[in-house]
Amino acid sequence: MKRKISVASIILSSISLSMVISSIGCTAYHSKKHLDTMKKDLNAAHEDVDTILGIDEPSPLVEEE
């Protein structure tokens, strides 16, 4: 039982340490760049899925105004 607690504490402390180190190394501009890249990738993936499913074009059943 003591070994499981010590392994869990080592893992938790290493995760905490890596989070602190990574947050110190990133500027606001760098983080914003990463977020923008992720948003572009998600939008591209969304468009790809819509194209594959065939729902990227308007439905002919909907009346246009």
C-alpha positions in Angstrom: 0.0 0.0 0.0 2.8 2.4 0.8 4.4 1.8 -2.5 1.3 2.7 -4.4 1.0 6.0 -2.5 4.6 6.8 -3.2 4.3 6.0 -6.9 1.2 8.2 -7.1 2.9 11.0 -5.3 5.9 10.8 -7.6 3.6 10.9 -10.7 1.6 13.8 -9.3 4.7 15.8 -8.4 6.2 15.2 -11.8 3.1 16.3 -13.5 2.9 19.4 -11.3 6.5 20.3 -12.0 6.1 19.9 -15.7 3.1 22.1 -15.7 4.9 24.8 -13.8 8.0 24.6 -16.1 5.8 24.7 -19.3 3.8 27.7 -18.0 6.9 29.7 -17.3 8.3 29.1 -20.7 5.2 30.3 -22.7 4.5 33.9 -23.4 0.9 35.2 -24.0 1.7 35.6 -27.7 3.1 32.0 -28.0 0.0 30.6 -26.2 -2.3 32.6 -28.5 -0.5 31.3 -31.5 -1.0 27.7 -30.3 -4.7 28.3 -29.7 -5.2 29.9 -33.1 -3.5 26.9 -34.7 -5.7 24.5 -32.8 -8.8 26.4 -33.8 -7.8 26.4 -37.5 -7.1 22.6 -37.3 -10.5 22.0 -35.7 -12.3 24.1 -38.3 -10.5 22.3 -41.1 -11.4 18.9 -39.6 -15.0 20.0 -39.2 -15.2 21.1 -42.8 -13.6 17.8 -43.9 -16.2 15.8 -42.0 -19.0 17.9 -43.4 -17.7 17.3 -46.9 -17.4 13.6 -46.4 -20.9 13.4 -45.0 -22.2 15.6 -47.8 -23.7 18.2 -45.5 -21.5 21.1 -46.6 -24.0 22.2 -49.2 -27.4 23.7 -48.4 -30.3 21.2 -48.5 -32.6 21.5 -51.6 -35.5 21.0 -49.2 -35.0 24.3 -47.5 -36.6 27.3 -49.1 -34.2 30.3 -49.7 -35.4 33.7 -48.7 
